[in-house]
């Protein structure tokens, strides 16, 4: 039950047993593979053998009495994010939001509007071209969300991006939208005024645009140029994959053919 959505801080968690206490609880609930070997040379179960659960505290709740029936993060999917998106629901009061899109092609443009308060309660702010390729680098949209909360509007608008959010983000903020705008995903094709539906209970992220209309808009879409025409960041943008696969710049272990060490 930790901040920003809870009432305690990490020091409180450490005082009631810290990470080992959480691991022991998960192990006893059958949620960890206790036979996995760790860097200590012992298994997870062996490492946690002497850890005692403290039942005279409410910082860490047992699995039999959770704060909420779901985890703190929920995956969404729909015609706005066919490859999925992520929303943090911990501390989120209203888990459904419907409103008109207000579209921006980078965080700075959105931040300027928020800073000048030239947006409307009920808007769904869309920040695109901030994904792994589009950023490039998939930075956090922290400035905009902090400004919204500073204005007392954090629960009165929603925010969608193909970029990331900080773990301290509050409100209806959806990140990791895929496919990202830089590769022509639906988020690149939506326009101001399109009605978006967000539902963290049903897992929906959709927009009232038909497949036919998306196809028509796609014919006039072109990849957006960035200010990086060469160098390491340009090279990264050419190589990086989608966020849902970890934004990797290589095929991963499955694509490896060379054995560099025999251990």
C-alpha positions as a printed Julia matrix, in Angstrom:
263×3 Matrix{Float64}:
   0.0     0.0     0.0
   2.64    2.48   -1.17
   2.51    6.01   -2.52
   1.63    7.62   -4.89
  -1.65    5.66   -4.84
  -1.26    4.29   -1.3
  -0.48    5.76    2.1
   2.97    4.37    2.96
   6.51    4.91    1.61
   9.34    2.48    0.89
  10.88    3.03    4.33
   7.67    1.7     5.88
   7.83   -1.38    3.67
  11.44   -1.97    4.66
  10.44   -1.72    8.3
   8.0    -4.63    8.03
  10.34   -6.97    6.2
  10.97   -5.35    2.83
  11.21   -7.28   -0.42
  11.91  -10.65    1.28
   8.56  -10.4     3.08
   6.77   -9.77   -0.22
   8.59  -12.67   -1.87
   7.76  -15.01    1.02
   4.08  -14.09    0.76
   4.09  -14.74   -3.01
   5.97  -18.01   -2.54
   3.48  -19.32    0.01
   0.64  -18.33   -2.31
   2.15  -20.48   -5.07
   3.01  -17.49   -7.26
   6.77  -18.07   -7.4
   8.86  -21.01   -8.55
  10.67  -21.72   -5.31
  13.1   -24.14   -6.96
  14.66  -21.43   -9.17
  18.36  -20.98   -8.47
  19.52  -17.48   -7.47
  22.89  -15.7    -7.43
  23.37  -16.78   -3.81
  23.76  -20.36   -5.0
  20.54  -21.26   -3.22
  16.99  -21.52   -4.5
  14.36  -18.84   -3.91
  12.69  -21.1    -1.34
  15.97  -21.65    0.5
  16.7   -17.92    0.59
  13.28  -17.22    2.11
  13.21  -20.15    4.53
  13.81  -18.03    7.66
  11.7   -15.03    6.62
   8.73  -14.57    8.93
   5.46  -12.92    7.9
   4.47   -9.97   10.1
   0.69  -10.02   10.51
   0.65   -6.92   12.74
   1.01   -4.46    9.87
  -0.95   -3.35    6.79
   1.84   -2.01    4.6
   2.07   -5.3     2.73
  -1.27   -7.03    2.32
  -1.55  -10.83    2.08
  -2.87  -12.37   -1.13
  -5.98  -13.42    0.78
  -6.82   -9.76    1.47
  -5.58   -7.66   -1.48
  -6.16   -3.94   -1.89
  -7.85   -4.62   -5.24
  -8.87   -7.77   -7.14
  -6.52   -6.96  -10.03
  -2.93   -5.83  -10.27
  -1.87   -2.2   -10.49
  -1.4    -2.35  -14.27
  -3.99   -3.36  -16.89
  -3.51   -4.11  -20.59
  -5.9    -2.51  -23.08
  -6.61   -3.42  -26.69
  -8.85   -2.12  -29.46
  -8.85   -0.41  -32.84
  -6.75    2.44  -31.45
  -4.12    0.01  -30.14
  -4.3    -3.35  -31.97
  -0.96   -4.35  -30.43
  -2.08   -3.25  -26.99
  -1.5    -0.45  -24.49
  -0.89   -0.18  -20.75
  -2.7     1.79  -18.03
  -1.84    1.97  -14.34
  -5.08    1.53  -12.4
  -3.61    1.64   -8.89
  -5.36    4.55   -7.21
  -7.51    5.24  -10.27
 -11.01    6.22   -9.12
 -12.83    6.26  -12.46
 -11.83    3.37  -14.71
 -13.86    4.44  -17.73
 -13.38    7.62  -19.75
 -15.03    8.73  -23.0
 -14.16   11.98  -24.72
 -12.9    13.83  -27.8
  -9.3    13.5   -28.93
  -6.94   16.46  -28.77
  -3.94   15.38  -30.83
  -0.28   16.47  -30.52
   2.77   15.27  -32.43
   5.16   15.61  -29.47
   5.09   16.2   -25.73
   6.24   19.81  -25.96
   3.19   20.8   -28.03
   0.85   19.19  -25.5
   2.69   20.68  -22.53
   2.33   24.17  -24.0
  -1.45   23.74  -24.29
  -1.68   22.38  -20.75
   0.58   25.11  -19.39
  -1.6    27.77  -21.04
  -4.78   25.96  -19.92
  -6.16   25.99  -23.46
  -7.73   22.56  -23.18
 -11.16   21.49  -21.96
 -12.31   19.26  -19.13
 -13.25   15.9   -20.66
 -10.58   16.05  -23.39
  -8.44   13.02  -24.13
  -4.97   14.37  -24.86
  -3.09   12.25  -27.4
   0.71   12.58  -27.57
   2.11   10.63  -30.49
   5.45   10.11  -32.26
   7.04    9.49  -28.87
   7.47    5.71  -29.23
  10.75    3.81  -29.62
  11.15    4.84  -33.27
   9.25    8.1   -33.18
  10.94    9.7   -30.16
  13.34    8.19  -30.81
  13.7     6.49  -27.46
  10.23    6.35  -25.87
  10.74    8.99  -23.18
   8.43    9.58  -20.21
   5.52   12.01  -20.55
   6.13   13.23  -17.01
   6.04   17.01  -17.51
   2.52   17.03  -18.94
   0.98   14.75  -16.33
   2.65   16.69  -13.51
   1.3    19.96  -14.93
  -2.23   18.53  -15.17
  -2.18   17.45  -11.54
  -0.71   20.77  -10.49
  -3.77   22.41  -12.07
  -6.14   20.02  -10.3
  -7.17   18.47  -13.63
  -5.54   15.07  -13.28
  -8.88   13.26  -12.93
 -10.77   15.44  -15.4
  -8.86   14.62  -18.59
  -7.19   11.48  -19.93
  -3.86   11.14  -21.69
  -2.78    8.61  -24.33
   0.69    8.17  -25.8
   2.9     5.74  -27.68
   5.61    6.87  -25.26
   6.04    5.95  -21.59
   4.93    7.16  -18.19
   6.76    7.37  -14.89
   5.82    4.97  -12.12
   4.67    8.02  -10.16
   2.12    9.0   -12.82
  -1.44    9.45  -11.57
  -4.75    9.67  -13.4
  -6.09    8.01  -16.55
  -2.78    7.86  -18.43
  -2.28    5.22  -21.1
   1.14    4.47  -22.55
   2.9     1.96  -24.81
   0.18    2.34  -27.47
   1.06    0.07  -30.36
   1.68    0.09  -33.21
   3.3     3.46  -32.61
   2.66    6.51  -34.78
   6.08    6.37  -36.45
   5.17    3.13  -38.23
   1.68    4.27  -39.19
  -0.28    2.79  -36.3
  -3.88    3.97  -35.74
  -2.66    6.56  -33.24
  -1.01    8.33  -36.2
  -4.34    8.55  -38.02
  -6.72    9.88  -35.39
  -7.77   13.53  -35.53
  -9.01   16.2   -33.16
 -12.6    15.49  -32.2
 -12.57   11.72  -32.78
 -14.39   10.15  -29.83
 -12.21    7.77  -27.83
 -13.43    5.18  -25.32
 -11.14    3.96  -22.55
 -12.25    1.2   -20.18
  -9.81   -0.37  -17.75
 -12.44   -2.86  -16.56
 -13.22   -4.37  -19.97
  -9.74   -3.65  -21.37
 -10.98   -1.42  -24.19
  -9.17    1.37  -26.03
 -11.15    2.31  -29.12
 -12.0     5.27  -31.31
 -15.16    5.87  -33.35
 -13.35    5.54  -36.68
 -14.25    2.71  -39.05
 -11.71    0.46  -40.74
 -12.67    2.05  -44.05
 -12.03    5.55  -42.72
  -8.69    4.48  -41.24
  -7.71    3.05  -44.64
  -8.7     6.31  -46.36
  -6.67    8.38  -43.9
  -3.69    6.06  -44.3
  -3.41    6.95  -48.0
  -2.49   10.54  -47.11
  -0.21    9.62  -44.2
   3.58    9.78  -44.49
   6.26    9.0   -41.89
   7.2    12.05  -39.86
  10.76   13.29  -40.21
  12.77   13.74  -37.04
  15.7    16.05  -36.41
  18.07   13.08  -36.29
  19.45   12.44  -39.77
  22.57   10.54  -38.75
  24.53    9.35  -35.76
  23.76    6.94  -32.94
  20.18    8.11  -32.33
  19.34    7.84  -36.03
  20.83    4.34  -36.07
  18.8     3.4   -32.99
  15.57    4.55  -34.66
  16.28    2.36  -37.7
  16.93   -0.75  -35.62
  14.54   -0.56  -32.68
  11.5    -2.81  -32.54
   8.05   -2.31  -30.95
   7.57   -1.61  -27.27
   5.57   -4.78  -26.67
   8.69   -6.82  -27.5
  10.92   -4.71  -25.28
  11.98   -2.07  -27.84
  14.96   -4.25  -28.76
  17.54   -3.31  -31.38
  18.25   -6.94  -32.23
  16.19  -10.11  -32.85
  16.95  -11.4   -29.36
  18.29  -14.77  -28.28
  16.14  -16.7   -30.76
  17.94  -15.01  -33.64
  21.44  -15.71  -32.31
  23.49  -18.27  -34.26
  26.95  -17.72  -32.8
  27.97  -19.36  -29.53
  30.31  -16.95  -27.78
  30.93  -18.98  -24.65
  30.43  -22.54  -23.49
  29.41  -22.36  -19.84
